Amino acid sequence: MPDPVSATPLDPVTLAVLRGRLEQVADEMDATLYRSAFNPIIAEAHDACHGLYDAVTGDTLVQGKSGLPVFVGAMAFAVRATAKAAAPRGGMQDGDIWISNDAYDGGTHANDFKLVKPFFRHGKLYCHMASAAHWHDVGGAVPGNYNPAATECWQEAVQIPPVRIVRGGVLDADVLAILQANTRLPDSLWGDLNGQLAALELGEKRLNGLLDEYGDDLVLNALGELRTRALRLMRSHIASLPDGRYSFEDVLDNDGIVNEPLTIALDMTVAGDRLTLDFSRTSAQCAGPVNISRATSVAACYVALKHLFPDVPANAGVLDAVDFVIPDRLVISCERPRPVGGYTETILRMIDVIFSAAAQADPTRAVAQAYGTINALSIAGHRSDKGREGQRWVMFSFFGGGHGGHSGGDGLAHGNAPISTATIPPLEILEAAYPVRFTEWSLRADSGGDGQHRGGLGAVYEIELLEKDAEVFVFGERGTSPPKGIAGGGEGALNRFRYENAGEWHTPPMVSKMRGITLARGERVRLETPGGGGWGSAADRPPRQREADLAMGYVTPGAGSTKKASE
């Protein structure tokens, strides 16, 4: 594609039209998968992403607006890894689609399957199309694959390197058979895979139509110009920050194996219009599944920067003005076979430290830390009701919390994680699909950090088992270190997980992580998620807003009250 700095500018109207049309291609791919997926994590929560990637470099060209932001940076690495794997096997061929879940070379964790389709025009590779989606279950020791006790990747899920799932337009039944043999839910896997294949087919059709209308060269030029503009805008934003070195560090509760905190540390340097993110002081790779690959770390940085500078177009230009220092074998640059299943928790902490370091440079741009954990919860068992005896069921879901306050107002209550545009699956969908009942789903009073602008509230989820028995697995964070405020704002509440056995409530010894909890019919699990950090001094919050907070039940006269905000 044209050089990102030297591409010939197009007239602004044509460029705006092409940008919208290209994004629409990715948006339609997203929508196709959401409509066709079997898995509620895709269909309802939208844990997926589609985009266009450079034919030579694999860099991000276009991403849909509804796709998962953290996949943007990671997908570029996945495209490069796939092209590299394809090279000694005949290279990328028209009509082929490659599949992988390699978390160490372009992936995130084993549930996230990437499909890469080379897109050809007139016999020449024009770009790559890619689809990423979170599959419900892909083997391993724990249903849903968030195994807090894993010490090797093979204990988490089946490992699939880049292989052809479609050859010359024909689905490879052998590869499909291997995939279906390595899941507890083969029908769900087939439905999700089919949805991704359909999305890529539609994307190919739509992109061909666009190129037929505008011409191959004009669209390629537009892609180069969009990257150029992203880079220029990014440089401008960086240059507006005071030069200097800004440092911040935060911790993960533990790795699920050793009950000791792990440090995520950042030294951020602003020098003119370039930004350096140095994570050298971060803890070494660990035994448990909170490790992530370097590719995933870069993707997390991309998401954080897009939050700080939201007007920058979503393409590789975001990172062209950024230098990374991420030494090997850290918890954020691990090597195989270190487990990576809980990657979400670590990238959330990376975003937290970037927000907090940026706040030192310019607090008006930064957002206080969000709740900082997805609380991945899996409940699994076998059906006992007539007609479905012995059928396997796996409920996997993630849960929301409060976002941080910011210079413009209070944080969002009960939102999803900053890595995501996904939605939290509705309780009606979960209750309809699985033998559970939500006995409570409410805002958590007193969970947001105080400040001129209060942190958003976390939530309370209490789930009762309706089947004879089941196992529960939880993978969370922020059980020992709360979300931080900025510019003098207060901390959010800690995460709390409890489960009921024989009428008594228990807390896991690792606080936020546990596997193999057994429930009997009528017993419950309970999540109380953190709120976000506050922004600005609490003394500056207007009395009228404090009165409204009390009237709505967002805060209570007694700190630590267990009153529901909805009461």
RAHU-V301589 format. One record per backbone hydrogen bond with DSSP energy under -0.5 kcal/mol. CO is the residue of the C=O (numbers start at 1). NH is the residue of the N-H. If there is no record, write none. Layout:
# RAHU-V301589
co-><CO CO>
nh-><NH NH>
This chain:
# RAHU-V301589
co-><3 11 12 13 14 15 16 17 18 19 20 21 22 23 24 25 26 27 28 29 30 31 32 33 39 39 40 40 41 42 45 46 47 48 49 50 51 52 52 53 54 59 60 62 64 68 69 69 70 71 72 73 74 75 76 77 78 79 80 81 82 83 84 86 86 87 93 95 97 97 98 99 100 101 102 102 106 109 109 111 111 113 114 115 116 116 117 118 119 119 121 124 126 127 128 129 130 131 132 133 133 138 142 145 146 147 152 153 153 155 158 159 160 160 163 165 166 166 167 170 171 172 173 174 175 176 177 178 179 180 185 186 187 188 189 190 191 192 193 194 195 196 197 198 199 200 201 202 203 204 205 206 207 208 209 210 211 215 216 217 218 219 220 221 222 223 224 225 226 227 228 229 230 231 232 233 234 235 236 238 244 246 248 250 252 255 257 258 258 262 263 263 264 266 266 267 267 268 269 269 270 271 274 275 276 276 277 277 278 279 283 288 288 289 292 293 294 295 296 297 298 299 300 301 302 303 304 305 307 309 313 315 316 316 319 321 323 324 325 327 329 330 331 333 335 337 339 340 342 342 343 344 345 346 347 348 349 350 351 352 353 354 355 356 357 357 358 358 362 362 366 368 369 374 376 377 378 379 380 381 383 385 388 391 393 394 395 397 401 402 403 403 405 406 409 412 415 417 419 426 427 428 429 430 434 435 435 437 437 440 442 443 443 444 447 447 449 450 453 454 456 457 458 459 460 461 462 462 463 464 465 468 470 471 472 473 474 475 478 483 484 486 486 490 496 498 499 501 504 506 508 510 512 513 514 517 519 520 523 524 525 526 527 528 530 532 533 534 535 537 538 542 542 543 544 545 546 547 548 549 549 549 550 554 557 558 563 564>
nh-><7 15 16 17 18 19 20 21 22 23 24 25 26 27 28 29 30 31 32 33 34 35 36 37 42 43 44 45 47 46 423 48 134 68 132 64 130 61 62 128 58 54 316 52 67 71 72 73 74 75 76 77 78 79 80 81 82 83 84 85 86 87 88 89 91 90 96 169 165 166 116 163 114 103 105 107 78 108 112 113 135 133 100 131 98 118 129 120 126 127 124 121 55 119 53 117 51 115 49 113 135 158 145 147 148 150 155 156 157 141 160 161 101 102 99 172 97 168 170 167 173 176 177 178 179 180 181 182 182 183 189 190 191 192 193 194 195 196 197 198 199 200 201 202 203 204 205 206 207 208 209 210 211 212 213 214 215 219 220 221 222 223 224 225 226 227 228 229 230 231 232 233 234 235 236 237 238 239 240 241 270 268 266 264 262 289 259 255 260 252 265 283 250 248 268 269 278 246 271 276 244 274 271 323 269 278 279 325 267 282 331 290 291 342 334 297 298 299 300 301 302 303 304 305 306 307 308 309 310 312 315 318 319 320 322 275 277 326 279 330 285 333 292 329 338 153 291 343 345 346 347 348 349 350 351 352 353 354 355 356 357 358 359 360 360 361 361 362 365 366 407 404 533 399 475 397 473 395 471 393 390 388 391 383 381 396 379 377 415 371 456 532 368 409 406 403 401 420 70 430 431 432 433 434 436 466 467 439 464 462 460 445 565 447 493 531 455 490 535 411 532 414 444 529 442 527 439 440 525 437 522 521 519 380 517 378 514 376 495 492 369 489 536 534 528 526 506 504 501 499 511 512 476 510 474 472 470 523 465 500 463 498 461 496 402 449 405 486 453 540 541 545 546 547 548 549 550 551 552 553 554 555 553 446 559 561 445 567>
